[in-house]
Structures are given as C-alpha cells and as structure tokens.
C-alpha cells in the first residue's frame, strides 16, 4: 500500500492530520467532518507508511459500537485482522490490562466486574450490615458519591470529613465498600479505570513496559474524558509526546456525568510541543443548517474556534413553528412526518429530539393515533418507565386490592421494612389457600402470624392503600392520580436520588398527572368501566403497542443527549422554550447555560436536509401550566437561514385571538373551521379542523377548559354558539 491509497480519499485538513509528524496532535473535529475516517487513516498511516507494528498502537473510544466500527474499517482498509489490536473503550482496555496484571493490581485472578445494578445491590447490602437507614442515606446517592470520588482518582483514605457529618458518614460507607469489594474480588466500572491508573503508577517497570509498547496512543471524543481517564492517558504518554486526540469543544455535553471540557485546554499546557488541526468541512448538513449551528455556538466564550462549511449548497431554510400548546406541537410534527412518508421518505430518516424524557408522551400518543411505528431510542416509552409503572401499580392496588402484580411491585417501594421472610410466608400462604396476596396479608395480621415489628410494617402498608382508595373515591381522575403519586411516597423517594435521574423521575410522575388530565374516556368504547380503570387499561395497552423493533423502519424519538453521534434527513427539535431548553437550572448558571447551548448545537447538526424547531405558547408539563418564552437559542439563530411557518388557514393556533374577518374561517362538513361550539361535558370551544363525512365525520375542537380533543360528530352532541 502506497501513500496515495491512504491520503487520496481525504480532504486537505484530513490529510494534514493523518500525516502529521510524530508529536502530540489535537484534531478539532467539527460535527460531520469525518473524525472516524481520520483516526482509521492515521492508524493505517503508521502501519503502512511508518512501518509501525499494530502491536505498538493503542486506540481508545467511548462506546463498543465505535470501537467495533474502527476495527472493521481498519480491516477493510489494510486487509489485516484487527481483533487482537488494543482498540476499545476506556473500560474495556482497563479491564484487559487488569486481567493481564491482576497480581500487580492486588486483585484475584478471577475478579468479577459489577455492572451498575450489581453495584447498587452491594451498596444496599452494605448499608443493611452497617445498620444505616437507607431512607436517610439512599443507596443510589451513596453509589453516586463513591463513583464520583473514583472518577476524580480519590480513595477514601485520601479524604477528610472536615467536621461535616454528611461527609463523615459517606466516607465510612466508602471505606467499608472498598474493603468489601477487595475481600470479595469485586470491581465496579469506576474502579476499572482507577485501578488501571494505579497499577501503572505504582509499578515503574510495568509503566516503562507499556510506555515503550504503545508508541502511538489515539483517543476519540477527547472532550468527553473525565479526570481519571485523562490522568491514565498522561501517565502512558508522559515524556513520549505521542498522544493523538480527536475532539470538539463545541460538542462537550456530558459535564453532568463527569466529563471535563477543561481537558482540551489542559492538553495544550501538558503537551507544549503540540499541533492543532481543525476539521471544518462538513459532509452531513446543508449550508443553512451549518450557518445556524455556527452562529448559535459563537455565543459561547472560551471556545477554540471552528467554522463549519459545506460545498453541497444552502438547502432548505430551517423551519420555526410556534404551536398553541404541546398537543398542537405534537399534531404539527406528526403531520409533517406523515407528509414526509407520503412523499417517499423513510420513517427511520425522521427523528424527534427533546430535552426531557417526559416530553415524549404527546408524540407517542399522536404517532399511535396516526398508526406510524416509532422507537424510543436509548430509553423506555413513557408508560414503561419504572416510576410511572410504580405509580400505576399504586392506582390499581388502591382500587383493586387483589391485584397481585401491583402488590408485589409496590409493597416495599419506597422501602417500609417488610422483610423478605414476611413476603415469602405471605406468598406461600396465598399459594396454598388460593388467596390473593392482599387476602394473605390480612389473614396473617388477623391471626397474629407475624412479629410485632413485621405486623406494624405490613399493617401500615395495607392502611395506606385503603386510605388512598377512600381519599380518591370521588375525585376527578387527574386529582386521583396526583393524590396517589404524592401520598404514596414516590415523589419523596425520587427526590432523594442524586444527579438528573431522580429529577427526571419526578418530572415523569408530574407528567403522568398531566396525562390523566388530558385523558378522554369518551374515545374508548368500554362504557361499563369507570374513568380510572379506562385510564389504567389505556396505559397498559399503550405500553405494549406500536413500539417498533430496532431494525424496523420507524420514527426515532430520543433525548438530545442520546442523539449525539447520529444523523437523520429530517429532524424536529421540540420544546424550544426557556425553562425547558435551555433547562430551568441553567438559566442562572453561565457554565451550565453554555453546555445547554452546546447541546443545542449538537441537536442542530444531527439534521442532514430538513430541520424544524418548535415551541409552544402554553405548555402543561410536570403537572403545571406554563406560558414560556421562546428559547433564547431561537433568538441567537441567523434570520436569513430561518423561516417561520404560519398555519392560520389550518387554524392550529387559538382562533379566539383572531378577528372574525381574519379570512381564516372555512366551511368543512357540518361545522366551519373557527366556529364557536359548546359540549355538555367539555364546555365552550372552537373548531380547528374536521375529517371524514356522514356518520364517520370527526371534528377537532380546542376547548377552553380541557384543551384540544377529537370527537365523532355522530355522538358528540355539539351545539353551535
């Protein structure tokens, strides 16, 4: 293989990076600029041109998918096997190192790696053995504390409590956790990295061996490295100046989980004899999309600076849509997707990106109504999320005491001291006597089959469920859901969780209340059931329907964080409102606001051909009515690359704000668009649109009190006002 075969497919900047001298190199690779190609061709350059053995190359990525893609491309390009090369994730390579040097790392040869769930179980067991109340010291909070210290390279012995009670207790747990894992030969994910760093740092001969072996160290997504990852890289390359990193400060969006954008700047200080190469030609998006991304991100300070460009033309302008509310927003997006499909576009080429998981519900329901298959990428559908299923289980049990699956799900959620033996005895009694778990529990209490402590715990649970049923027997559906969510203890449970996960769970519970408020039992033909049962059935059916398999042609729904590294022809970024995106927490924090802006930049650059940005004038989210301002990020976009979409003729906005002579009222079927009507249950509203004819005619109405609903005219009992 000659030089031309490696260099010829590349543009000028890529060639410069691939053929750079053997020194520290920082490649600032903009979105869609071919960074994986550069890494693969850099490895090929070393092997074929510089005659470096594959044995002397270490390449680090952040996902197994990226590592597999890199190996595959190397094999295709060089026609050599790459399986044995040291190409992998930080965790994978650290694990490989520790397996080969377990004794030096003070680990047993057969040490076991724990995933996050395994680690949490160990923490729970440890808290119990230490007689620590896990209501006051939630296991997930302890797990987060331990991992956060390890990612900073800090052992318990390095820390002092400084007289702080919280710190002292956490340190005691951390020390006990370390001792337990060492005795048991257990290693968590954060420990893999910390131990891999320590084994090299504390064994000079081993460090010398690996420094000489890995003559070239290449790193992908360098902006996502945390403290211990960068420390490990520096240890391996110190004095050799052979670190080649590819990253993008404008795509650093994982600060909340330990990633340090500062590492990009520290690299230039730690490797003073370095070269910076910018990849700015974009092969993904149109000119208007790139101009919007460039203009937006320029509002961040302390950037290294890049200007993405393309030679593929401007393409379509970015479309901005101001929806009346979140339902109108979902209607607009799904209608555009329906039109995309009708015009020959693939469903899998369309993506809906949102800031919060709780936003997915409206789009899921609208896609189901439109019979369009979809997939929630990297997450669960709304009604499948753990916290939502827990709340639904409380609702079922409060109205149907003999629902065993619901009983099992929430009997100890939150933890209330009902022990495993009590539950095992209860299950055995229920099985042997054909009783429900509820009946078995009552039997055990009536016949004094439990210790006083166990009896009190179980009696407290049964009384809570009875009280929930009594308190909500005459409440409207959404108030029933709100009451059960609050009194069950679930909100308090999730508020104790650290990081964004607990906050997201609380938001999803508040969104469940909103789902109940908007639920229309008239659309379900089961009149013999009460409203709560209809809602619970709706939730169960929606959780198991229309979720496409990963390899099917389906619309993609995902958070903006999950979208990093992906691309789609048609992209909708929804919920572009201050307080939602950027998030409320970032509005008064300059650093967090800049990360939110980088997240917006990532979202914009996922789009290849068409990009829609939507916001709502009113939004009910997390159980509250909001009238948000459009996102400040919209105001930071170039006017010449954007176009506002106005659908006045289709009346997707509040017609009550328009004058009668606005020219938008059209006759369709028995009712005119824009006509005021009254419904005996929902009150006054305005006709938005109609479909069908005769007995099948449906009308969409925006009711002042309950929002937008579709009704069959044959059964609606509407009166013109």
C-alpha positions in Angstrom: 0.0 0.0 0.0 1.5 3.4 -1.0 0.9 6.9 0.3 -1.7 7.8 -2.3 -4.1 5.0 -1.3 -4.2 6.3 2.3 -4.3 10.0 1.5 -6.3 10.2 -1.7 -9.8 9.8 -0.2 -9.2 12.7 2.3 -9.6 16.4 2.1 -6.7 18.8 2.8 -7.3 19.2 6.6 -7.8 15.4 7.0 -4.6 14.7 5.1 -2.7 17.1 7.3 -4.0 15.3 10.4 -3.3 11.8 9.1 0.3 12.6 8.0 1.2 14.8 11.0 4.7 14.3 12.4 5.1 12.1 15.5 4.2 14.6 18.1 1.2 15.5 20.3 -1.7 16.3 18.0 -5.1 17.9 18.8 -7.6 17.5 16.0 -10.6 19.7 16.5 -13.2 17.8 14.5 -16.5 19.6 13.9 -19.7 17.7 13.6 -19.9 15.6 10.4 -16.3 16.3 9.5 -15.1 12.7 9.2 -13.2 12.2 12.5 -13.6 8.4 12.5 -12.1 8.4 9.0 -9.1 10.5 10.2 -8.5 8.1 13.2 -8.6 5.0 10.9 -6.4 6.5 8.3 -3.9 7.8 10.9 -3.6 4.2 12.2 -3.1 3.0 8.6 -0.5 5.7 8.0 1.5 4.5 11.0 1.3 0.8 10.0 1.8 1.1 6.3 3.9 4.2 5.8 5.8 4.5 9.1 6.1 0.7 9.4 4.8 0.7 12.9 3.6 -2.7 14.2 -0.1 -2.9 15.1 1.2 -4.2 18.5 2.5 -0.7 19.2 -0.8 1.1 18.8 -3.4 1.9 21.4 -6.8 3.4 20.2 -9.4 4.5 22.7 -13.1 5.2 22.1 -16.2 5.7 24.3 -18.6 3.1 23.0 -18.3 -0.5 21.9 -20.1 0.4 18.7 -17.4 3.0 17.9 -14.6 0.5 18.7 -16.1 -2.2 16.5 -16.6 0.3 13.6 -12.9 1.3 13.9 -11.7 -2.3 13.9 -13.9 -3.1 10.9 -12.7 0.0 8.9 -9.1 -0.9 9.7 -9.6 -4.4 8.4 -11.2 -3.2 5.2 -8.6 -0.6 4.6 -5.5 -2.6 5.4 -6.7 -6.1 4.8 -5.3 -7.3 8.2 -7.0 -8.7 11.3 -7.6 -6.0 13.9 -9.2 -8.2 16.6 -6.0 -8.5 18.6 -5.2 -4.8 18.4 -5.6 -2.7 21.6 -8.7 -0.8 20.2 -11.6 -0.4 22.7 -13.4 1.7 25.3 -11.6 3.1 28.3 -13.4 0.5 30.5 -12.7 -2.4 28.1 -9.0 -1.6 27.8 -8.6 -1.1 31.5 -10.3 -4.4 32.1 -7.9 -6.1 29.6 -4.9 -4.5 31.4 -6.1 -5.6 34.8 -6.7 -9.2 33.6 -3.1 -9.4 32.5 -1.7 -7.9 35.6 -4.2 -8.9 38.3 -1.5 -9.7 40.9 0.3 -6.3 40.4 -3.1 -4.7 40.8 -3.7 -6.6 44.0 -6.7 -8.4 42.6 -7.5 -12.1 42.4 -7.1 -13.7 39.0 -10.9 -14.4 38.9 -12.0 -10.9 40.0 -15.6 -10.1 38.9 -16.8 -6.9 37.2 -20.1 -5.4 38.6 -22.5 -3.5 36.4 -24.4 -0.6 37.9 -27.3 -2.8 39.2 -24.8 -5.2 40.8 -23.0 -2.4 42.5 -26.3 -0.9 43.8 -27.2 -4.3 45.3 -23.8 -4.4 47.1 -24.4 -0.9 48.5 -27.8 -1.9 49.8 -26.4 -5.0 51.5 -23.6 -2.9 53.0 -26.0 -0.3 54.4 -28.1 -3.0 56.0 -25.0 -4.6 57.6 -23.9 -1.3 58.9 -27.4 -0.6 60.4 -27.7 2.6 58.3 -31.2 3.8 57.5 -31.4 3.7 53.7 -34.3 6.3 53.8 -31.8 8.8 55.2 -28.9 7.5 53.2 -30.4 6.4 49.8 -28.4 3.7 48.2 -28.3 5.4 44.8 -27.0 8.6 46.4 -24.2 6.5 48.1 -23.4 4.8 44.8 -23.2 8.2 43.0 -20.8 9.5 45.8 -18.5 6.5 45.5 -18.3 6.6 41.7 -17.8 10.4 41.7 -14.8 10.1 44.0 -13.2 7.3 41.9 -13.7 9.3 38.7 -11.6 12.0 40.3 -9.0 9.5 41.4 -9.8 9.8 45.1 -9.7 6.9 47.5 -11.5 7.1 50.9 -8.1 7.2 52.6 -7.3 10.5 50.7 -10.3 12.3 52.1 -11.1 14.1 55.4 -14.6 14.8 56.8 -13.6 18.3 57.9 -16.1 18.0 60.7 -19.1 17.6 58.3 -21.5 14.8 59.4 -22.6 14.0 55.9 -19.1 13.7 54.7 -18.1 11.6 57.7 -20.9 9.1 57.1 -20.3 8.9 53.4 -16.6 8.3 54.0 -17.4 5.5 56.5 -19.6 3.8 53.9 -17.0 4.4 51.1 -14.3 2.7 53.3 -16.5 -0.2 54.1 -17.4 -0.6 50.4 -13.8 -0.6 49.4 -13.0 -3.2 52.0 -15.9 -5.4 51.0 -15.1 -5.3 47.3 -11.4 -6.0 47.9 -12.2 -9.1 50.1 -14.8 -10.3 47.6 -12.8 -9.7 44.4 -15.4 -7.3 43.0 -14.6 -4.4 40.7 -17.1 -1.7 39.6 -16.8 0.3 36.4 -15.2 3.3 38.0 -12.8 1.0 39.8 -11.6 -0.4 36.5 -10.3 3.0 35.5 -8.9 4.0 38.8 -7.2 0.6 39.4 -5.7 0.6 35.8 -4.2 4.0 36.6 -2.9 2.9 40.0 -1.3 -0.3 38.7 0.8 1.6 36.2 1.6 4.5 38.6 2.7 2.2 41.4 4.7 -0.3 39.3 7.6 1.5 37.5 8.7 -1.5 35.5 5.2 -2.1 34.2 4.8 1.5 33.3 8.0 1.6 31.4 7.0 -1.6 29.5 3.6 -0.1 28.4 5.1 3.3 27.5 7.6 1.6 25.2 5.0 -0.7 23.8 2.3 1.9 23.0 4.3 4.2 20.7 1.2 5.8 19.4 -1.9 6.5 21.5 -5.0 7.7 19.8 -8.2 8.9 21.5 -11.7 9.6 20.1 -14.2 12.1 21.6 -11.5 13.5 23.8 -13.8 16.3 25.1 -15.8 13.6 27.0 -12.9 12.3 29.1 -13.1 12.7 32.9 -10.3 13.3 35.4 -9.1 9.7 35.8 -9.2 8.9 32.1 -7.0 11.8 31.2 -4.7 11.0 34.1 -4.3 7.5 32.7 -3.5 8.8 29.2 -1.0 11.3 30.5 0.7 8.5 32.5 1.1 6.4 29.4 2.4 9.1 27.2 4.4 11.3 29.5 7.8 12.1 28.0 6.9 10.5 24.7 4.7 13.2 23.2 2.8 10.6 21.3 -0.8 11.4 22.1 -3.1 12.0 19.2 -6.6 13.2 20.3 -9.7 14.0 18.3 -12.4 16.1 20.0 -14.7 19.0 19.7 -15.2 21.5 22.5 -18.5 22.6 20.9 -19.9 19.1 21.5 -18.9 18.7 25.1 -22.3 17.9 26.7 -21.6 15.4 29.4 -20.4 17.7 32.2 -23.2 16.4 34.5 -21.6 12.9 34.4 -18.0 13.9 35.0 -16.7 14.9 31.5 -14.2 17.7 31.7 -14.1 20.1 28.7 -11.1 21.6 30.5 -9.1 18.5 29.4 -9.0 20.0 25.9 -7.3 23.2 27.2 -5.1 21.2 29.7 -3.8 19.1 26.8 -2.2 22.2 25.2 -0.5 23.0 28.5 0.7 19.5 29.3 2.0 18.9 25.7 3.5 22.3 24.8 5.1 20.8 21.6 1.7 20.0 20.0 -0.1 20.7 16.8 -3.7 21.8 16.4 -5.6 20.8 13.2 -9.2 21.9 12.5 -11.6 19.8 10.5 -14.3 22.2 9.4 -15.6 20.8 6.1 -18.9 19.1 6.9 -20.2 16.2 4.9 -23.6 15.9 6.6 -25.7 19.0 6.6 -26.8 21.8 4.3 -25.5 25.3 4.3 -28.4 26.9 6.2 -28.2 24.2 9.0 -24.4 24.8 9.4 -24.8 28.6 9.4 -27.4 28.3 12.2 -25.0 26.0 14.2 -22.0 28.3 13.7 -24.0 31.4 14.6 -25.5 29.8 17.7 -22.3 28.4 19.2 -20.4 31.7 18.6 -22.4 32.9 21.7 -20.2 30.7 23.9 -17.0 32.2 25.1 -13.6 30.4 25.7 -14.0 28.4 22.5 -11.1 27.1 20.5 -13.0 28.2 17.4 -14.2 26.5 14.2 -16.4 27.4 11.3 -18.3 24.5 9.7 -18.8 24.8 6.0 -20.1 22.6 3.1 -19.9 22.6 -0.7 -23.3 21.0 -1.0 -25.4 24.1 -1.2 -27.6 26.0 1.2 -30.6 23.6 1.1 -33.9 24.4 2.7 -34.2 27.1 5.4 -34.7 26.0 9.0 -38.5 26.0 9.8 -39.7 27.6 13.0 -43.2 26.7 14.3 -44.9 28.4 17.3 -47.6 25.9 18.5 -50.6 26.9 20.6 -49.8 24.2 23.1 -48.0 20.8 23.4 -50.8 19.0 21.7 -50.8 21.3 18.8 -47.0 20.9 18.7 -47.3 17.1 18.5 -50.0 17.3 15.9 -47.8 19.6 13.7 -44.8 17.3 14.0 -46.7 14.1 13.2 -48.5 15.7 10.3 -45.1 16.7 8.8 -43.8 13.2 9.3 -47.0 11.8 7.7 -46.4 14.1 4.7 -42.7 13.0 4.6 -43.7 9.4 4.4 -46.3 10.1 1.8 -43.7 11.8 -0.3 -41.5 8.7 -0.2 -39.3 9.4 2.8 -38.4 6.5 5.2 -39.8 6.7 8.7 -36.3 5.8 10.0 -34.9 9.0 8.4 -37.1 11.1 10.7 -36.2 11.9 14.3 -37.9 13.9 17.1 -35.4 15.3 19.6 -36.4 16.6 23.1 -34.6 17.9 26.2 -36.6 15.9 28.7 -37.9 12.3 28.5 -41.3 13.4 29.9 -41.9 15.2 26.6 -42.1 12.0 24.6 -45.6 11.1 25.7 -47.5 13.6 23.5 -45.6 12.4 20.4 -46.0 8.7 21.3 -49.8 9.1 21.5 -50.0 11.1 18.3 -47.9 8.6 16.4 -50.0 5.8 17.7 -53.2 7.6 16.6 -51.6 8.0 13.1 -50.6 4.3 13.1 -46.9 5.3 12.5 -44.4 2.9 14.1 -41.8 4.5 16.3 -38.9 3.7 18.6 -37.8 5.4 21.7 -34.1 5.3 21.2 -31.9 4.7 24.2 -34.9 4.8 26.6 -38.3 3.5 27.6 -41.6 4.6 26.3 -43.4 6.8 28.8 -45.8 4.2 30.3 -42.9 1.7 30.5 -40.7 3.8 32.8 -40.1 2.4 36.3 -41.5 5.4 38.2 -44.6 5.6 36.0 -45.3 1.8 36.4 -44.9 2.2 40.2 -47.4 5.0 40.3 -49.9 3.0 38.1 -49.4 0.0 40.4 -50.5 2.1 43.4 -53.5 3.3 41.5 -54.5 -0.3 40.6 -54.0 -1.6 44.1 -55.9 1.3 45.7 -59.0 0.3 43.6 -58.4 -3.4 43.2 -56.8 -4.9 46.4 -56.4 -8.3 44.9 -54.1 -7.2 42.0 -51.0 -9.4 42.9 -48.5 -7.9 40.4 -49.3 -4.4 41.7 -49.0 -5.6 45.3 -45.6 -7.2 44.6 -44.4 -4.1 42.8 -45.0 -1.5 45.5 -45.2 -3.4 48.8 -41.7 -2.2 49.5 -41.4 0.8 47.2 -40.5 3.0 49.0 -38.8 0.7 51.5 -41.1 0.3 54.5 -39.5 -2.6 56.5 -41.5 -5.5 55.2 -38.9 -8.2 55.2 -38.1 -11.0 52.7 -39.3 -13.7 55.1 -42.6 -11.9 55.6 -43.2 -11.7 51.9 -42.1 -15.4 51.3 -44.5 -16.6 54.0 -47.3 -14.4 52.5 -46.7 -15.9 49.0 -46.7 -19.4 50.4 -50.0 -18.8 52.3 -51.6 -17.3 49.2 -50.5 -20.2 47.0 -51.6 -22.9 49.4 -55.0 -21.4 50.1 -55.8 -19.8 46.7 -55.7 -16.3 48.2 -54.6 -13.1 46.7 -51.5 -11.5 48.4 -53.8 -8.9 49.9 -56.0 -11.5 51.4 -53.0 -13.5 52.7 -51.6 -10.3 54.3 -54.9 -9.7 56.1 -55.1 -13.3 57.2 -51.6 -13.1 58.7 -52.5 -9.9 60.6 -55.8 -11.2 61.9 -54.2 -14.5 63.1 -51.1 -12.8 64.6 -48.7 -14.8 62.4 -46.1 -12.1 62.4 -43.7 -10.5 64.9 -44.9 -7.1 66.2 -42.4 -5.2 64.0 -43.3 -7.1 60.8 -47.0 -6.7 61.7 -46.7 -3.0 62.1 -44.9 -2.6 58.8 -47.4 -4.7 56.8 -50.4 -3.1 58.6 -49.1 0.3 57.7 -48.9 -0.6 54.0 -52.4 -2.0 53.9 -53.8 1.0 55.7 -52.0 3.3 53.3 -53.6 1.6 50.3 -57.1 1.6 51.9 -56.7 5.3 52.7 -55.7 6.1 49.2 -58.8 4.4 47.9 -61.1 6.3 50.3 -59.4 9.6 49.7 -59.8 9.4 45.9 -63.2 7.7 45.6 -65.0 10.9 44.5 -62.1 12.9 43.0 -61.7 13.6 39.2 -59.2 11.4 37.5 -56.2 13.8 37.4 -56.7 14.7 41.1 -56.8 11.0 41.9 -53.5 10.4 40.2 -52.0 13.5 41.8 -53.1 12.4 45.3 -51.8 8.9 44.9 -48.5 10.0 43.5 -47.9 12.4 46.3 -49.2 10.3 49.2 -47.5 7.0 48.1 -44.1 8.4 48.9 -42.8 8.1 45.4 -42.1 11.8 44.9 -40.1 11.9 48.1 -38.3 8.7 47.2 -37.1 10.0 43.8 -36.3 13.5 45.2 -33.5 11.8 47.2 -31.8 10.5 44.1 -28.8 12.4 43.1 -28.0 13.7 39.6 -30.6 14.2 36.9 -32.1 10.8 37.1 -34.1 11.5 40.3 -35.3 14.8 38.9 -36.3 13.1 35.7 -38.3 10.5 37.6 -40.2 13.3 39.5 -40.9 15.1 36.2 -42.3 11.9 34.7 -44.6 11.4 37.7 -45.9 15.0 37.3 -46.4 14.4 33.6 -48.5 11.3 34.5 -50.8 13.7 36.3 -51.0 15.7 33.1 -51.7 12.6 31.0 -54.7 11.9 33.3 -55.9 15.4 33.0 -55.9 15.2 29.2 -57.3 11.6 29.0 -60.6 11.3 27.1 -62.6 8.3 28.2 -65.2 9.0 25.5 -62.7 7.8 22.9 -62.6 4.3 24.4 -65.6 2.1 23.8 -65.8 0.4 27.3 -68.6 2.3 28.9 -69.0 -0.3 31.7 -65.7 0.7 33.3 -65.0 3.7 35.4 -62.7 6.5 34.3 -59.7 5.3 36.4 -60.0 1.7 35.0 -60.2 3.1 31.5 -57.1 5.2 32.1 -55.2 2.2 33.6 -56.2 0.0 30.6 -55.1 2.7 28.2 -51.7 2.9 29.9 -51.2 -0.9 29.8 -52.2 -1.1 26.2 -50.0 1.9 25.1 -47.0 0.4 27.0 -47.1 -2.7 24.8 -48.2 -1.4 21.4 -46.6 0.3 18.4 -43.0 0.1 19.8 -41.1 -0.9 16.7 -38.1 -3.2 16.8 -34.6 -1.7 16.5 -34.2 -2.9 12.9 -37.7 -1.8 11.7 -38.4 1.3 9.6 -39.7 3.5 12.3 -39.6 7.1 13.5 -36.9 7.7 16.1 -37.7 9.5 19.4 -34.8 10.4 21.7 -33.3 13.0 24.0 -30.8 15.4 22.6 -28.1 13.7 24.6 -28.9 10.3 23.1 -28.8 11.9 19.6 -25.1 12.6 19.7 -23.2 10.7 17.0 -26.4 10.1 15.0 -27.8 11.8 11.9 -31.2 12.0 10.1 -32.5 13.6 7.0 -35.5 15.1 8.8 -35.1 16.4 12.4 -37.6 18.0 14.8 -36.2 19.7 17.8 -39.2 20.3 20.0 -39.9 22.2 23.2 -37.6 25.1 22.3 -38.6 27.2 25.3 -36.7 29.0 28.1 -37.0 26.8 31.2 -37.3 23.6 29.1 -34.5 24.1 26.7 -32.3 25.7 28.0 -33.3 24.0 31.2 -34.5 26.0 34.2 -31.5 25.1 36.2 -29.1 26.5 33.6 -30.7 30.0 33.3 -28.8 31.5 36.2 -25.6 29.5 35.7 -23.3 30.7 32.9 -21.4 27.4 32.7 -24.5 25.2 32.6 -26.1 27.6 30.0 -23.0 27.2 27.8 -23.3 23.4 28.0 -27.0 23.7 27.1 -26.0 25.8 24.1 -23.6 23.1 23.1 -26.4 20.6 23.4 -28.5 22.7 21.0 -25.6 22.8 18.6 -25.4 19.0 18.7 -29.1 18.8 18.0 -29.0 21.2 15.0 -26.0 19.3 13.5 -27.9 16.0 13.6 -30.0 17.2 10.6 -28.9 16.5 7.1 -31.6 18.1 4.9 -34.6 19.5 6.9 -34.7 20.9 10.4 -37.8 22.0 12.3 -37.6 23.9 15.6 -40.9 24.1 17.5 -42.1 25.8 20.7 -45.4 26.2 22.4 -47.1 29.3 23.6 -48.6 27.4 26.5 -47.4 24.0 27.8 -48.7 21.8 30.6 -45.6 19.9 31.8 -44.7 18.3 35.1 -48.2 18.9 36.2 -48.1 22.7 35.8 -49.5 25.1 33.2 -46.7 27.3 31.8 -46.6 30.2 29.3 -43.0 30.2 28.4 -40.9 32.5 26.3 -39.4 31.0 23.2 -36.0 29.7 23.8 -33.2 32.2 23.8 -31.4 29.9 21.4 -34.0 30.7 18.8 -33.1 34.3 19.1 -29.5 33.5 18.5 -30.1 31.9 15.1 -29.4 33.9 11.8 -32.6 35.3 10.5 -31.6 34.7 6.9 -31.4 30.9 7.5 -34.8 30.6 9.1 -38.4 30.8 8.1 -41.5 30.9 10.3 -44.3 28.6 9.5 -47.8 30.0 9.9 -50.8 27.7 9.5 -53.5 30.3 10.2 -55.6 28.7 7.4 -55.5 25.4 9.1 -56.2 27.1 12.5 -53.6 25.3 14.6 -53.4 28.4 16.8 -56.0 29.9 19.1 -58.8 31.3 16.9 -60.3 33.1 19.8 -57.4 35.6 19.4 -58.4 36.4 15.8 -60.9 38.9 14.5 -64.0 37.4 12.8 -62.9 38.9 9.4 -59.4 37.4 9.6 -60.2 35.4 6.5 -59.5 32.0 8.0 -62.9 30.6 8.7 -63.7 27.9 6.2 -66.7 25.6 5.7 -65.9 21.9 6.2 -68.7 19.5 6.7 -71.4 20.4 9.2 -69.2 22.9 11.1 -67.0 25.7 10.0 -63.3 26.0 11.0 -63.2 28.8 13.5 -66.9 28.2 14.6 -67.6 28.5 18.3 -69.4 25.4 19.8 -70.4 24.0 23.2 -70.2 20.5 24.5 -72.3 19.4 27.5 -69.2 17.9 29.3 -66.2 19.9 28.0 -67.8 23.3 27.7 -67.1 26.0 25.1 -64.6 25.5 22.3 -63.5 26.5 18.8 -63.5 24.1 15.8 -59.9 23.6 14.5 -60.5 21.1 11.7 -62.7 18.2 10.6 -62.2 14.8 8.9 -64.5 12.4 7.1 -68.1 12.7 6.2 -71.5 11.5 7.3 -71.5 9.1 10.3 -67.7 9.0 10.2 -67.2 12.7 10.4 -64.8 13.8 13.2 -64.1 17.3 14.4 -61.1 18.7 16.3 -62.0 21.3 18.9 -59.9 23.4 21.2 -61.9 23.6 24.4 -61.1 26.4 26.8 -61.1 24.2 29.9 -59.7 20.8 28.7 -57.7 21.6 25.6 -57.8 20.0 22.2 -60.0 16.9 21.5 -61.2 14.9 18.6 -64.9 14.0 18.7 -67.2 11.9 16.5 -70.0 14.2 15.4 -72.5 11.3 15.4 -72.0 11.1 19.2 -70.6 14.5 20.2 -73.9 16.4 21.0 -72.4 19.7 20.0 -74.3 23.0 19.9 -73.3 26.0 17.8 -72.8 29.1 19.9 
